[in-house]
Amino acid sequence: MNNPIRTDLAIENAEMFQERENLQGVSIHEGVGKKSGIRITRVRVENETGAKNLGKAVGDYITLEVPALDAPDVSYHREITTEIAAQLKGLVPDIENKKILVAGVGNREMAPDALGPMVIDHLFITRHLLREYGKNSEITRGMGDISALAPGVMAQTGIETREILLGTVKETGPDLLIVIDALAARNVRRLNKTIQITNTGIAPGAGVGNRRFGIDKASMGIPVIAIGVPTVIDAASIVNDTVGNMLTMLDETKNRLSERIREGVASFDAQERYQLMRELMAPEMMNMFVTPKNIDEIIVQMSYTLSESINSLCHSMS
Protein backbone atom coordinates (compact mmCIF):
# COMPACT_ATOMS: atom_id res chain seq x y z
CA MET A 1 0.00 0.00 0.00
CA ASN A 2 1.49 3.34 -1.02
CA ASN A 3 -0.74 5.36 1.32
CA PRO A 4 -2.03 2.98 4.01
CA ILE A 5 -4.89 4.28 6.12
CA ARG A 6 -3.28 5.80 9.19
CA THR A 7 -4.38 4.14 12.39
CA ASP A 8 -2.77 2.66 15.50
CA LEU A 9 -5.78 0.46 16.27
CA ALA A 10 -5.54 -3.25 15.46
CA ILE A 11 -9.34 -3.49 15.30
CA GLU A 12 -9.39 -0.92 12.49
CA ASN A 13 -6.73 -2.81 10.54
CA ALA A 14 -8.90 -5.93 10.87
CA GLU A 15 -11.99 -4.07 9.65
CA MET A 16 -10.28 -3.32 6.34
CA PHE A 17 -10.74 -7.00 5.47
CA GLN A 18 -14.29 -7.49 4.24
CA GLU A 19 -14.12 -11.22 5.01
CA ARG A 20 -12.44 -12.17 8.27
CA GLU A 21 -11.69 -15.61 6.85
CA ASN A 22 -9.01 -13.85 4.78
CA LEU A 23 -7.19 -12.86 7.98
CA GLN A 24 -5.15 -16.01 8.36
CA GLY A 25 -3.15 -16.13 11.58
CA VAL A 26 -5.51 -13.69 13.30
CA SER A 27 -8.37 -14.51 15.66
CA ILE A 28 -11.05 -12.01 16.71
CA HIS A 29 -13.36 -12.41 19.69
CA GLU A 30 -16.04 -9.91 20.64
CA GLY A 31 -17.85 -9.58 23.94
CA VAL A 32 -19.27 -7.24 26.56
CA GLY A 33 -17.90 -6.51 30.03
CA LYS A 34 -20.07 -8.32 32.59
CA LYS A 35 -20.31 -5.36 34.95
CA SER A 36 -19.38 -2.38 32.80
CA GLY A 37 -21.35 -3.26 29.65
CA ILE A 38 -18.39 -2.01 27.62
CA ARG A 39 -17.92 -3.59 24.20
CA ILE A 40 -14.63 -5.49 24.20
CA THR A 41 -12.88 -6.87 21.12
CA ARG A 42 -9.79 -9.04 21.44
CA VAL A 43 -7.66 -9.31 18.31
CA ARG A 44 -4.93 -11.94 18.63
CA VAL A 45 -2.16 -12.04 16.07
CA GLU A 46 -1.10 -15.67 16.39
CA ASN A 47 1.91 -15.97 14.10
CA GLU A 48 4.03 -14.22 11.50
CA THR A 49 1.43 -14.85 8.81
CA GLY A 50 -1.11 -12.98 10.90
CA ALA A 51 1.40 -10.22 11.60
CA LYS A 52 1.98 -9.74 7.88
CA ASN A 53 -1.73 -9.77 7.05
CA LEU A 54 -2.73 -7.33 9.80
CA GLY A 55 0.41 -5.19 9.85
CA LYS A 56 0.74 -5.68 13.61
CA ALA A 57 3.21 -7.57 15.80
CA VAL A 58 2.35 -11.01 17.19
CA GLY A 59 0.39 -10.65 20.43
CA ASP A 60 -2.92 -9.55 21.94
CA TYR A 61 -4.77 -6.30 21.17
CA ILE A 62 -7.71 -5.58 23.44
CA THR A 63 -10.05 -2.78 22.37
CA LEU A 64 -12.55 -1.21 24.74
CA GLU A 65 -15.14 0.86 22.90
CA VAL A 66 -16.58 3.38 25.35
CA PRO A 67 -18.96 5.96 23.81
CA ALA A 68 -18.96 8.02 27.04
CA LEU A 69 -15.19 7.93 27.58
CA ASP A 70 -14.89 11.65 26.86
CA ALA A 71 -17.90 12.56 29.03
CA PRO A 72 -17.40 14.04 32.55
CA ASP A 73 -19.44 11.31 34.28
CA VAL A 74 -17.41 10.36 37.35
CA SER A 75 -19.53 7.34 38.30
CA TYR A 76 -19.27 5.82 34.82
CA HIS A 77 -15.54 6.45 34.68
CA ARG A 78 -15.20 4.26 37.79
CA GLU A 79 -16.67 1.40 35.76
CA ILE A 80 -14.23 2.10 32.93
CA THR A 81 -11.36 2.12 35.45
CA THR A 82 -12.45 -1.27 36.80
CA GLU A 83 -12.67 -2.76 33.29
CA ILE A 84 -9.21 -1.48 32.30
CA ALA A 85 -7.75 -2.96 35.50
CA ALA A 86 -9.43 -6.30 34.76
CA GLN A 87 -8.00 -6.42 31.24
CA LEU A 88 -4.50 -5.57 32.52
CA LYS A 89 -4.86 -8.30 35.11
CA GLY A 90 -5.78 -10.71 32.31
CA LEU A 91 -2.60 -9.90 30.39
CA VAL A 92 -0.36 -9.96 33.49
CA PRO A 93 -2.05 -12.13 36.16
CA ASP A 94 0.38 -11.26 38.99
CA ILE A 95 0.78 -7.60 38.04
CA GLU A 96 0.21 -6.34 41.61
CA ASN A 97 3.36 -8.19 42.74
CA LYS A 98 5.64 -6.81 40.05
CA LYS A 99 7.97 -3.84 40.06
CA ILE A 100 6.40 -1.59 37.45
CA LEU A 101 7.84 1.30 35.47
CA VAL A 102 5.17 3.48 33.81
CA ALA A 103 6.26 5.65 30.88
CA GLY A 104 4.05 8.51 29.73
CA VAL A 105 5.09 8.93 26.10
CA GLY A 106 4.26 12.13 24.23
CA ASN A 107 4.60 15.89 24.17
CA ARG A 108 3.17 17.62 27.23
CA GLU A 109 3.02 20.93 25.34
CA MET A 110 0.54 19.62 22.75
CA ALA A 111 -2.87 18.69 24.16
CA PRO A 112 -3.64 15.78 21.77
CA ASP A 113 -0.24 14.23 22.58
CA ALA A 114 -0.22 14.97 26.33
CA LEU A 115 -2.14 11.91 27.54
CA GLY A 116 0.94 9.93 28.60
CA PRO A 117 2.63 12.70 30.62
CA MET A 118 -0.65 13.64 32.30
CA VAL A 119 -1.30 10.05 33.39
CA ILE A 120 2.11 10.11 35.07
CA ASP A 121 1.07 13.25 36.99
CA HIS A 122 -1.79 11.35 38.66
CA LEU A 123 -0.01 8.09 39.51
CA PHE A 124 0.77 7.16 43.10
CA ILE A 125 4.55 6.68 42.85
CA THR A 126 5.99 4.40 45.53
CA ARG A 127 9.37 2.97 44.50
CA HIS A 128 11.30 5.50 46.61
CA LEU A 129 9.13 4.83 49.65
CA LEU A 130 9.60 1.06 49.45
CA ARG A 131 13.36 1.50 49.24
CA GLU A 132 13.34 3.87 52.19
CA TYR A 133 11.00 2.01 54.55
CA GLY A 134 10.76 -1.54 53.20
CA LYS A 135 7.69 -3.33 51.90
CA ASN A 136 6.07 -4.30 55.21
CA SER A 137 6.37 -1.12 57.23
CA GLU A 138 3.35 0.76 58.54
CA ILE A 139 3.96 3.45 55.92
CA THR A 140 4.22 1.20 52.87
CA ARG A 141 1.90 -1.71 53.72
CA GLY A 142 -0.36 -2.42 50.74
CA MET A 143 1.68 -0.37 48.31
CA GLY A 144 2.73 -1.76 44.97
CA ASP A 145 6.13 -0.91 43.51
CA ILE A 146 5.57 1.84 40.91
CA SER A 147 8.05 4.23 39.35
CA ALA A 148 7.33 6.52 36.42
CA LEU A 149 8.74 9.03 34.00
CA ALA A 150 7.63 11.19 31.08
CA PRO A 151 10.59 11.07 28.64
CA GLY A 152 9.30 13.80 26.33
CA VAL A 153 9.81 13.64 22.58
CA MET A 154 12.94 13.65 20.48
CA ALA A 155 12.46 17.28 19.40
CA GLN A 156 12.68 18.29 23.07
CA THR A 157 15.48 16.03 24.25
CA GLY A 158 17.47 15.01 21.17
CA ILE A 159 17.25 11.46 22.51
CA GLU A 160 15.09 8.60 21.26
CA THR A 161 12.36 7.63 23.74
CA ARG A 162 13.56 4.04 23.44
CA GLU A 163 17.06 5.05 24.55
CA ILE A 164 15.79 6.89 27.62
CA LEU A 165 13.56 3.99 28.65
CA LEU A 166 16.24 1.37 28.01
CA GLY A 167 18.68 3.22 30.24
CA THR A 168 16.05 3.58 32.96
CA VAL A 169 15.12 -0.10 32.77
CA LYS A 170 18.77 -1.15 33.08
CA GLU A 171 19.38 1.10 36.09
CA THR A 172 16.15 0.52 38.04
CA GLY A 173 15.38 -3.12 37.19
CA PRO A 174 11.57 -3.19 36.83
CA ASP A 175 9.74 -6.42 36.02
CA LEU A 176 7.24 -4.76 33.70
CA LEU A 177 7.05 -1.61 31.58
CA ILE A 178 3.66 0.03 30.98
CA VAL A 179 3.67 2.63 28.22
CA ILE A 180 0.86 5.19 27.92
CA ASP A 181 0.51 6.97 24.57
CA ALA A 182 -1.94 8.93 22.45
CA LEU A 183 -2.93 7.14 19.25
CA ALA A 184 -4.39 7.91 15.82
CA ALA A 185 -7.71 6.48 14.64
CA ARG A 186 -9.21 5.87 11.21
CA ASN A 187 -12.86 6.21 12.21
CA VAL A 188 -14.29 9.38 13.76
CA ARG A 189 -16.57 7.41 16.07
CA ARG A 190 -13.54 5.95 17.86
CA LEU A 191 -11.88 9.30 18.50
CA ASN A 192 -11.51 9.74 22.29
CA LYS A 193 -13.95 6.86 22.78
CA THR A 194 -11.66 3.85 22.48
CA ILE A 195 -8.94 2.32 24.63
CA GLN A 196 -6.43 -0.15 23.21
CA ILE A 197 -4.40 -2.38 25.52
CA THR A 198 -1.71 -4.62 24.06
CA ASN A 199 1.20 -6.77 25.20
CA THR A 200 3.22 -6.01 22.05
CA GLY A 201 4.58 -2.59 23.02
CA ILE A 202 4.43 0.44 20.72
CA ALA A 203 6.09 2.17 17.79
CA PRO A 204 5.83 5.87 18.76
CA GLY A 205 4.40 8.09 16.00
CA ALA A 206 3.40 5.22 13.73
CA GLY A 207 -0.21 6.35 13.36
CA VAL A 208 0.76 9.84 12.21
CA GLY A 209 3.46 8.70 9.79
CA ASN A 210 6.37 9.53 12.10
CA ARG A 211 7.43 6.07 13.22
CA ARG A 212 10.24 5.93 15.80
CA PHE A 213 12.12 2.92 17.17
CA GLY A 214 9.86 0.35 18.79
CA ILE A 215 9.43 -0.05 22.53
CA ASP A 216 8.75 -3.73 23.13
CA LYS A 217 10.05 -6.81 24.95
CA ALA A 218 12.78 -7.37 22.37
CA SER A 219 14.22 -3.87 22.80
CA MET A 220 13.60 -3.43 26.55
CA GLY A 221 14.39 -6.93 27.79
CA ILE A 222 11.22 -7.05 29.93
CA PRO A 223 7.50 -7.44 29.08
CA VAL A 224 5.87 -4.26 27.77
CA ILE A 225 2.18 -3.40 28.05
CA ALA A 226 0.93 -0.45 26.00
CA ILE A 227 -2.25 1.50 26.74
CA GLY A 228 -3.46 4.09 24.27
CA VAL A 229 -6.42 6.27 23.37
CA PRO A 230 -6.88 7.72 19.85
CA THR A 231 -6.92 11.52 20.10
CA VAL A 232 -6.33 12.50 16.47
CA ILE A 233 -7.58 11.44 13.07
CA ASP A 234 -6.15 11.91 9.59
CA ALA A 235 -8.05 14.61 7.64
CA ALA A 236 -8.30 12.25 4.65
CA SER A 237 -10.06 9.72 6.87
CA ILE A 238 -12.69 12.31 7.80
CA VAL A 239 -13.36 13.00 4.12
CA ASN A 240 -13.42 9.25 3.47
CA ASP A 241 -16.00 8.72 6.22
CA THR A 242 -18.07 11.58 4.83
CA VAL A 243 -18.10 9.97 1.39
CA GLY A 244 -19.13 6.69 2.99
CA ASN A 245 -22.03 8.42 4.73
CA MET A 246 -22.97 10.04 1.44
CA LEU A 247 -23.11 6.65 -0.28
CA THR A 248 -25.34 5.33 2.49
CA MET A 249 -27.66 8.28 1.99
CA LEU A 250 -27.68 7.73 -1.77
CA ASP A 251 -28.78 4.13 -1.19
CA GLU A 252 -31.94 5.58 0.34
CA THR A 253 -32.39 8.19 -2.41
CA LYS A 254 -33.53 6.60 -5.64
CA ASN A 255 -33.02 8.99 -8.54
CA ARG A 256 -30.84 9.28 -11.63
CA LEU A 257 -28.32 11.62 -10.02
CA SER A 258 -27.70 9.36 -7.00
CA GLU A 259 -27.27 6.36 -9.28
CA ARG A 260 -24.66 8.19 -11.39
CA ILE A 261 -22.70 9.24 -8.28
CA ARG A 262 -22.76 5.70 -6.92
CA GLU A 263 -21.51 4.32 -10.21
CA GLY A 264 -18.40 6.49 -9.92
CA VAL A 265 -17.51 5.87 -6.29
CA ALA A 266 -19.29 2.84 -4.82
CA SER A 267 -17.04 0.31 -6.56
CA PHE A 268 -14.01 1.52 -4.55
CA ASP A 269 -13.11 -0.40 -1.40
CA ALA A 270 -12.17 1.50 1.78
CA GLN A 271 -8.45 1.58 1.00
CA GLU A 272 -8.92 2.69 -2.60
CA ARG A 273 -11.38 5.39 -1.55
CA TYR A 274 -8.95 6.65 1.10
CA GLN A 275 -6.14 6.91 -1.44
CA LEU A 276 -8.47 8.77 -3.81
CA MET A 277 -9.31 11.26 -1.06
CA ARG A 278 -5.61 11.88 -0.35
CA GLU A 279 -4.92 12.47 -4.04
CA LEU A 280 -7.82 14.91 -4.36
CA MET A 281 -6.90 16.93 -1.27
CA ALA A 282 -4.62 19.95 -1.51
CA PRO A 283 -0.97 19.20 -0.64
CA GLU A 284 -1.25 21.34 2.52
CA MET A 285 -4.04 19.10 3.82
CA MET A 286 -2.51 15.70 3.10
CA ASN A 287 -0.57 15.55 6.37
CA MET A 288 -3.17 17.33 8.48
CA PHE A 289 -4.51 15.65 11.62
CA VAL A 290 -7.67 16.77 13.40
CA THR A 291 -8.69 16.69 17.06
CA PRO A 292 -11.82 17.96 18.91
CA LYS A 293 -11.82 21.59 20.07
CA ASN A 294 -12.28 20.54 23.72
CA ILE A 295 -9.35 18.11 23.66
CA ASP A 296 -7.76 19.79 26.72
CA GLU A 297 -10.72 18.83 28.92
CA ILE A 298 -10.97 15.37 27.40
CA ILE A 299 -7.28 14.59 28.02
CA VAL A 300 -7.57 15.62 31.68
CA GLN A 301 -10.61 13.35 32.16
CA MET A 302 -9.02 10.35 30.45
CA SER A 303 -5.69 10.78 32.24
CA TYR A 304 -7.43 10.40 35.60
CA THR A 305 -9.29 7.32 34.36
CA LEU A 306 -6.14 5.56 33.13
CA SER A 307 -4.02 6.49 36.14
CA GLU A 308 -6.68 5.33 38.57
CA SER A 309 -6.90 1.95 36.83
CA ILE A 310 -3.17 1.42 37.46
CA ASN A 311 -3.33 2.80 41.02
CA SER A 312 -6.28 0.63 41.99
CA LEU A 313 -4.70 -2.48 40.48
CA CYS A 314 -1.27 -2.11 42.04
CA HIS A 315 -2.09 -0.66 45.46
CA SER A 316 -4.34 -2.39 48.01
CA MET A 317 -4.22 0.05 50.91
CA SER A 318 -7.29 0.25 53.13
N, C-alpha and C positions, 0 to 999 in steps of 0.2 A: 504494500500500500504506500503510495507516494505521500498522501496526506491523511494518515489514520485519524479517526475521530479521537479527539483529545479527552481522555478520561482516566482517572486513577482507580475507578471502581470495577472490580472483577465482574460484578453482576451485569454491568453495562456492556462489557466485552462479550459476555455470554449471550446477551440479548441481540447482538448483531447477527447471530446464527438463527435463521428462521426455523430450522429443525434441529432440536437439541441432540438428535441421534448423530448429527454430523460432528458433534464435539467429542470425539474419541479421547479417552484419557481424562475426562472431566465428568464429575458427578454433581448434580444439583438437587438439593433437598429444601423444600419450603415448609414453613410452619408458623405457628403463632405462640408467643410467650404465654405460658399458662396463667400467670398473674397480671402481667403488663398488657397483654393483648397486642403487643408489638409484632408486626410482621417480620419474620426472621428467615433469611435465605442463606444457606451454607453452600458455597461453591468450593469443591475440593478438586484441586489439580493433582491428579494421581501419579503422573509420570511425565517424562520428557515430551511424549507425544501430545499430552494435554497442555503442557507448558507452551509448546509451539503453536497449537491451535488457538489457545486463549490469549497468548502474549503475556502470560503471568507465570511467576516462579511456582514450582511444585510446593503445595501446602494448602492450608485452609484459609478461606476468605468468608468471614461472617458479616452479613449486611443486615443492619437493623433499620427498617424504614419507619420513621417516626414523624408523621405529619405535623405534630405540635412541638417538635424539637426546638423551634425558634420562638415559641410562645412563652410569655412570662408566667407560666402556671407552676408554682412551686410544688404543689402536691403531685402533679403529674411527673415533674422532673425527678421526684423521688423514685417513682416506678421505673423511669428510664435508667437511673443510677443503679438500681437493683438488678435490672436486666443486663446492663453492661458488666457489672461485677460477676454475674452468673456465667456469662460467656467467657470472661477472662479465666474464671475458675475452671471452666471446661477445657480450655486450651492448656492451662498450667494448674493441674489439680492441687498441688501443694504450694501455691503461690504465696500464701501468708507466711510461710516459713523460709522464704528465700530473701537474700539480700538483693534489693531492687534498685537499679539506677533508672530514673525517669528523665528522658531528654525531650525538652520542648523545642522542636525544630521550627524555624521560621523567623520572619522579620518583625520584631515588636513594633516598629515604626509604621507598618502598613497593616491596617485593620484586617483585611481578608487573610493575611498571612500570620496574624498574631496569636492564633489559637494555642499553639504549643507553648510559647513563653508565658501566656496568661494562665494556662493550666498549672505550670510550675509555681506561679505566684500563690496559688491556693492549696498546694499540697502541704501536708503535715510532715515536715522533714525531721528524721529522727536518727540518722546514722551517727551524728556527733554526740547525741545524748547516750546512745548505747555504748559508745566507746568511752565515754566519760564515767558512766554510772553502772555499766553492765546491764545484762538483759533482764535480770530478776529483781532489780531494786524497786523500791516503792515508787520512784519517779518514772521508771521506764516499763513497769509491768503492763503487758498487753500491747506494747508498741511493736509494730513491724519495723524492719530495717530498710528505710527509704532514704536515698540521696537523690539529688536532682541538679540539673543545669540547663540553661538555655544558651546554646552555643552560638546563636546569631547566624548570619549568612555570610557567604564568602566575600561579598562586597564590603562587609563591615569589618571582617577580621583578616582577610587575605589567606585564610586557612580553610581547607575542606572540612565540612561538618564531620565526615567520617574520621578524619585525622584527630580532631578534638575528642571525639567519643572514644576512639581506640586508645588514645593516651590515658583518658580517664578510666576506662575499663581496666587497663593494665595496672594502674596505680592503686585503684580502690578495690578491685576484685569482687564485683557484684556477681550474683548467680544468674541474673536476668536483666535485660535491657528493655524498657518500654519506651517507645518513641511516639510522641504525639505530633501530628502534622496536619495542616490544612490541605485539602485535596481539590481536584478539579472534577466536575461532573459533565456528562453529556446531555442529560435531561434536566430541564428546568425544575420539574417537580421533585427532584432529589436535592436541589440546592438548599443547604442548611436544614435538611430534613432527613438525613441519612448518616449513619455511623458505620464505618467499616473497621473490623478488627481482624487482623491476620497474623499468623506466625511465620511469615516469610520476610519480614522487615520491609524497608522502603527504598525507593530510588528518588531522593529529593528532587522536586522540580519536573518530574517526568510528565505529569498531566498538563503542564503549561509549556512543554517543548524545551525545557531547560534542564535536562537530566544531569544529575551529578552522580558521583560514585555511590554505589549501593551501601546500605547499612543493614546487614543481615548476619546470620550465624557464621557464615563463611568468613566475613571480613572482621567481625567482632570477637569470634571465638567463644561466644556464649549465646544462648537462645535470645531471639529478638521478637518482641510483640509490637506491632504497629497499630495505633488507633488514629483514625482520621475522619474528618467531616468535610464534605465538599462545600467550599465557600465561594468558588468562582466557576464561571462557565464560559466556554469559547463563544464569541459573538456569532461565528458561523453556525454553531449548534442551535442558537436561538432562532436564527433565520430558518434553519432546517426544520426545527419543531413547528415553526409557524406555517411552513409549506405543508407539513404533514397534517396540521389542523385544517388547513385550507382544503386539502384533498378529502378529508373526512366530511367537511361541509359540502363539498361538491357532490359527494356520494348521495347526499340527501336532497340535492338540487338538480332536478332533471330538466335540463334544457340544452340547446345546441352549444352554447358558449361553454358551459361546464364540461361537456363531453370533449370539446376540443382542447381545453386546458388539461384535462386528465390524460388525454392521448399523448401529450407532450412530456408529462412529468411522472405519471403514475407508474410507468414501467421501470423507473429507477429504484434500486434498492437503497437502504439507508446510507450505506457507505458512498455509493455513487452520487446520491443526492447531496450529501455533505460536501463532497469534492466539487460538485457543480456550484454550490453556494460560495465556497471559498474562491473559486475562479471568477465568479460574478462580482464579488465584493471588491471595493476599492483597496489598493495595496495598504493604505493606512489602517484599514479595519481588519486585515487578515490575522494579525497577531493581537487583536484586542480581546481582553477578558472582562466579563461583566460580573458585578456583585450587587446585592440589594443596597439601597440607600441607607438603611438602618443597620448595616453590618456591625457597627461598633457595639450596639446594644446586644445584638445576637451573639457576638463572640464572647462578651462578658457572661451571658446566660449559659452558653454551652461550656465555657471553661470551668464554671462551678460544677456543672453536671459531671463532666469527665473527671475532674479532680476528686470529687466526692466519691465516685465509684472506686477509685484507687484507694482513697483514705479508708473507706468503709470495709474494703476487702482485706487490707493489710494490717489495720489496727483494730483490736478488740477490747479497747478500754471501756470500763463501765463505771 
